[in-house]
Amino acid sequence: LGNGAGAWLQNLNFAVFGLLLLCFAAAFRRGMRSLMGRKALLLTTGLLALSAIGFIAAAYFRVPDPNAPESIRFRQGMLHGLSFMTIFVPLIVALLLTGSQMLRNLAWRAMGWYSFVTAAIAIVLIALITQFADPSSSVPIGGLLTRLLVVQTFAWHVGIGWHLLRGGLCRCGRSCSGEPT
């Protein structure tokens, strides 16, 4: 997680992923114009961009080295934790907002429910992570839970991208199946 000889590789991974998520936010805004209201789309795009910035911050504010002095471990831990929350809190709000907008359109209804379920699972996983992230925990599964959180929330991005790629909405405001929105 950004410590040791190969730290640069993980930190580069976070930074590049953050930049790619910024590109996703821009593509989301363009692709969802005909589905979402202007204010909801602007807010959701901003939340997705903020989440991406959290990844870029996590590249800089690494998990503290366990051998570092207590003051540095505390500061680095707080900054890394803040980066974590900057990734997931805006993302969860974006999932909920997007889901509510998608439920209004037949072509996107399944993705709307998927957005709500993804947000709910993310909330549960974050609660569990806070419970079990401490290395001295009786059940040290914080790392596993964090990886599950990452996979399940960012699978949503893949699903949205896939649906947009397949043409979730045509330019005329109708779903690809020709049903009115």
Backbone hydrogen bonds, N-H to C=O, Kabsch-Sander energy under -0.5 kcal/mol:
donor,donor_aa,acceptor,acceptor_aa,energy
7,A,4,G,-1.4
9,L,6,G,-1.2
10,Q,6,G,-0.9
11,N,7,A,-2.4
12,L,8,W,-2.5
13,N,9,L,-2.1
14,F,10,Q,-2.4
15,A,11,N,-2.2
16,V,12,L,-2.9
17,F,13,N,-2.6
18,G,14,F,-2.4
19,L,15,A,-2.2
20,L,16,V,-2.6
21,L,17,F,-2.3
22,L,18,G,-1.7
23,C,19,L,-1.8
24,F,20,L,-2.1
25,A,21,L,-2.3
26,A,22,L,-1.9
27,A,23,C,-2.4
28,F,24,F,-3.2
29,R,25,A,-2.2
30,R,26,A,-1.9
31,G,27,A,-2.9
32,M,28,F,-2.2
33,R,30,R,-0.7
35,L,32,M,-1.2
36,M,32,M,-2.5
41,L,37,G,-2.8
42,L,38,R,-2.4
43,L,39,K,-2.6
44,T,40,A,-2.7
45,T,41,L,-2.6
46,G,42,L,-2.2
47,L,43,L,-2.4
48,L,44,T,-2.6
49,A,45,T,-2.4
50,L,46,G,-2.5
51,S,47,L,-2.2
52,A,48,L,-1.9
53,I,49,A,-2.3
54,G,50,L,-1.6
55,F,51,S,-1.1
55,F,52,A,-0.5
56,I,52,A,-1.6
57,A,53,I,-2.6
58,A,54,G,-2.1
59,A,55,F,-1.3
60,Y,56,I,-0.9
60,Y,57,A,-0.7
61,F,57,A,-3.4
62,R,60,Y,-1.2
63,V,1,L,-1.2
68,A,65,D,-2.0
73,R,69,P,-2.6
74,F,70,E,-2.7
75,R,71,S,-2.3
76,Q,72,I,-3.1
77,G,73,R,-2.4
78,M,74,F,-2.5
79,L,75,R,-2.5
80,H,76,Q,-2.7
81,G,77,G,-2.5
82,L,78,M,-2.4
83,S,79,L,-2.0
84,F,80,H,-2.4
85,M,81,G,-2.4
86,T,82,L,-2.1
87,I,83,S,-1.5
88,F,84,F,-2.2
89,V,85,M,-2.3
91,L,87,I,-0.8
92,I,88,F,-2.4
93,V,89,V,-2.1
94,A,90,P,-2.6
95,L,91,L,-2.5
96,L,92,I,-2.2
97,L,93,V,-2.6
98,T,94,A,-2.9
99,G,95,L,-2.5
100,S,96,L,-2.0
101,Q,97,L,-1.6
102,M,98,T,-2.6
103,L,99,G,-1.9
104,R,101,Q,-0.9
105,N,102,M,-2.0
108,W,105,N,-1.2
109,R,105,N,-0.9
109,R,106,L,-0.7
112,G,108,W,-2.0
113,W,109,R,-2.2
114,Y,110,A,-2.3
115,S,111,M,-2.3
116,F,112,G,-1.9
117,V,113,W,-2.6
118,T,114,Y,-2.6
119,A,115,S,-2.1
120,A,116,F,-2.4
121,I,117,V,-2.7
122,A,118,T,-2.3
123,I,119,A,-2.2
124,V,120,A,-2.1
125,L,121,I,-2.8
126,I,122,A,-2.6
127,A,123,I,-2.1
128,L,124,V,-2.3
129,I,125,L,-2.7
130,T,126,I,-2.3
131,Q,127,A,-1.1
132,F,128,L,-2.4
133,A,129,I,-1.9
137,S,134,D,-2.6
141,I,139,V,-2.2
142,G,132,F,-1.2
145,L,141,I,-2.6
146,T,142,G,-2.3
147,R,143,G,-2.1
148,L,144,L,-2.3
149,L,145,L,-2.3
150,V,146,T,-2.4
151,V,147,R,-2.6
152,Q,148,L,-2.7
153,T,149,L,-2.3
154,F,150,V,-2.3
155,A,151,V,-1.3
156,W,152,Q,-0.6
156,W,153,T,-0.6
157,H,153,T,-0.6
158,V,154,F,-1.2
159,G,155,A,-2.6
160,I,156,W,-2.8
161,G,157,H,-2.7
162,W,158,V,-2.8
163,H,159,G,-2.4
164,L,160,I,-2.7
165,L,161,G,-2.6
166,R,162,W,-2.3
167,G,164,L,-0.9
168,G,163,H,-1.5
170,C,174,R,-2.9
173,G,170,C,-1.9
175,S,179,E,-2.0
176,C,168,G,-0.5
178,G,175,S,-2.5
